[in-house]
Amino acid sequence: MAKKDKSEYIIQAVSHALDLLEQFHGEVDELGVTELSKRLSLHKNNVFRLLATLESRGYIEQNKATENYRLGLKALELGQTFIKQMGLLRQAQPILEDLVQQCNETSYVSIFKDNNVVYLDAVESDMTVRVVSRVGSRLPTYCTAAGKVQLAFMPEEEVNALLSTQEIKKHTPTTLANIEELKKQLPIISERGYAIDDEELDAGVKCVAAPIRDYTRRLVGALSISGPSMRFEDDRIEKDLIPKVVQAARDLSLRLGYQP
């Protein structure tokens, strides 16, 4: 069977909505229904329905004084998210490579998204036995080093809300599935500046993570290093891996404009 061209899957209404958003560019800051109807060659009723839909989601807003429409805050948020993530990835790559050179274990950069940890990029170790890349994976916060770092620097009410909606289960014998016990760990992680996953998600795998901050001093992600527990002895974690991960996360934060 011949593979369909992607153009055959295009949804016309979505395409029209994007065409509408793209009319706001350059010096164009506001447009009315009539002007948009002309530009898009669509009936006014169709334009109004598109505007109402986009307005309900915050991508378009109406200027009550002129009754014209302009881009909403959601459009800005989306753009800022893209800029931050691309900036984070671009700045993280040499840091990850250097970290792997130093300790020859797989290193990751991750963000917090939709109540999960999402791995954006990784550089793998060249060891025969190693942790393979999990780029794109969504993992729980409560049993990963990167996730616990994110939780440790969140306001308490956000942590409570997140953990109340997340399914807490034991992935391994060492998974801390008790929410109250987990909450007791968070101030300690915050004070130390790093978190450890002691085979809490995958048996035989340990991980150390430290927070990444940007120019606003806000936490924007975590830098972590993972490997088989046979190489992650307590002494090596304490004396070698933790200092390296914390320093690498600090270096990346400085690249993003963070001022200690």
N, C-alpha and C positions, 0 to 999 in steps of 0.2 A: 504494500500500500504506500502510495506516494505521501511524503511528509508535507503537511499543509504549510504554506507561507504564513509567517506570524501576522501579516497584515489581515489575514482572514479572521483572526481572533479579536480584532479591535472592536471595542464597544463604542458605538457612535456617541452616545450621551456623555461618556467619560471624555472622549476626544473633544467634544464641544466645550465641556467644562474647562478643560486645560487650555483650549483656544481662548476662552474668555479670560482666564487668569493671565495669559501671555499678552493681552492687550495693554496691561498696565506695565509699561516699560519706559525707559528714558525720562522724558519730561512729563509723561502722562501720569498724573496722580489720581484723577477722578474722571469717571465716565458715567453717562446716563444710559437708561434703557434704550432710548432711540438711537443713540450713537453706537452702542454695542450691537444693536440689531442690524445696523448698516454694515458695520465692520465684519460681522460674522455671517451675514446673509441668512439670518434666522428671524423667524417671526417674533414679535415682541413678547408674546405669551411664553414662548420657549426660553427666551432670554431671561424673563422674570423668574421662571421656574429654576433655571440654572443658578441665578443669583440667590434665590431663596434657599436653595440647597447649600450653596457655598457659605452663605451668611450663617446658616444654622450650625455649621461646623467651625466658624471663626476665620475662614480663609478670605472672606469678603465682608466689609462692613459698610453701612450707609451713613453718609454725612447728612444728618437730620436737617441742617441749615439749607443745603443745596439740593437734597434728595438724590444726589449722585452717589455712585459707589466707588470704593477704593479698596486696596488690599487690606486684609485684617491681620491681627497679630499672629494668627496661626501660620500665615505665610512666612512671617519673619522668623518664628520659632523653627520652622522646617529648614529654612535657609541657614540659620545659626547652627542647628544640629549638624547639618552637612559640613559646614565650615569647621566646626570643632572636631568632628570625627576625622575628617580628612587631615586636618592639622595635627591631630593626635597621632594618626597612623604615620604620617610623613616624618614627624619628629621621633616616633618610637622606634622605627626600623633600625637606625644605627645603634641605639641603646640596647635593643634586643640582641643584635649581632655581637656587640661587645660583651654583653652578659654571658652569652653562650660560649664565647671564646674564653672567658674567665673561668667558668665552672663546668662547661661541656654538659649542660642539662637543658632540656627544652624550656624555652621562656615564652611568655605570653603577655599581651596587653589586652585588657578586657574593660567593658563598661557595664553599668547597671541599666537594664532596659526591661520594662514590663514585668517587674518583680523577679527577674532572673539575671544571672551573670551571662553576658554574651562575649565570647572571645572574638576579637576583631583581627588579630594578627599573631603570628607565632614564628619563632625560629627554632628548628629542631636540633637536638644534639646529634652527633654522628656515632654515638655509642650503639652497639648492637642491641642491647636491651635499653629501651628508652620509652618515654611517654610520647605517643604520636600526637600530631597537631589536632586541635579541636576547634579550629577556626569556624565560626558560624554557629557553633553549638550553644544552646541555652541550658545553663546548669543552675541548680538551686543555690540560694545564697547561704543557707544555714550550715551546709556541710562542705563548703569550698573556702579556701583561704581568701581568694579574691572577693567572694561574697561576704565573708565575715568582716573584711576590711570595709566594704561598702556600708554594711549595717552599723559598724562601730562609729562611723562619722555622720550617721543620720540622726535627726531629731528623734527623741524617744517616741513621740506619737506616730511618726512615720514607720518606725520599726514595729510598733504594736499593730498598726494597720496591716503592714505587709505580712507579718508572721501569722496574723489571724486568718488570712486568706490563702496562705501557702500550705499545701499538703506536706506535713512533716512526717517523714518515715525513715527507718533505719536502713541505710544502703549497705552498711558493714557493721560488724560488732562494735566498732569505735565511733559510729555516728552518734552525735549528741542530739537526740530527738526530743529532749525536754526543753521547751521554750524558755521556761524560767531560768534554767541552768545556763542556757545559751545567752540570755540577757545579762547574766552576771559576768560573762566573759568579755562583753563588748567594751566596758570602760577600761579593762586591762589592755585590750587590743589597741584602743585609742591612745592610751598612755604610752604604750611601747612603740607604736607606729608600725606594727606588722601583725600578720595573722598566720597561723599554721593549720594546714589540713593534714591530720595524722591518720591517713588511710580512712577518712570519713566518708568519701564518695566512692572510691575504688580501692578494694583490698590490694595491698602491695604498692600503693602509690602515695607519695607524700608531696606536699606543696607548701611554699612560703610566698606570701604576697605583701606588698606595701602600697600605700595610696599614692595616686597621681593627682596633683592640683594644677589649676591654671592661674592666669593673671588675676582672677577675681578671688583667689585663695579657696575656691570651691573644689570639692572632690569631683573629678571627671572620669576616674577609672582606677584600675589597679594594674600593677606590674607583678607578675608572678613567675616562679620557676618550679617546675615539677620533675619528679624522677622516681625511679623504683626505690622502695623503702630500704633495700639492701645497701644502697649508696647514700641514703639520707639518714646516716646515723645521727643521734642527738648531738654529739660533739661537733660534727661537721656542720649541722644546721646552725648551731649556736655561734660557732667561731668563724665560719666561712660564708655560708649561704645567706643568713640573715643580714650581715653587714653589706654584702654585695647587692642584694635585692633592694635594701633600704636606700643605698647610695644611688643605684640605678634609677629608682623611682624619683629620688630627689633631683638627679640630673635631668630627667625627662620633664619634671615639673618646672625646673628653671628654664628649660627650652620653651616651655609654654607660657613663660612670663611670670611665673610664681615668684613672689618676694617673701622669703621667710620672715 
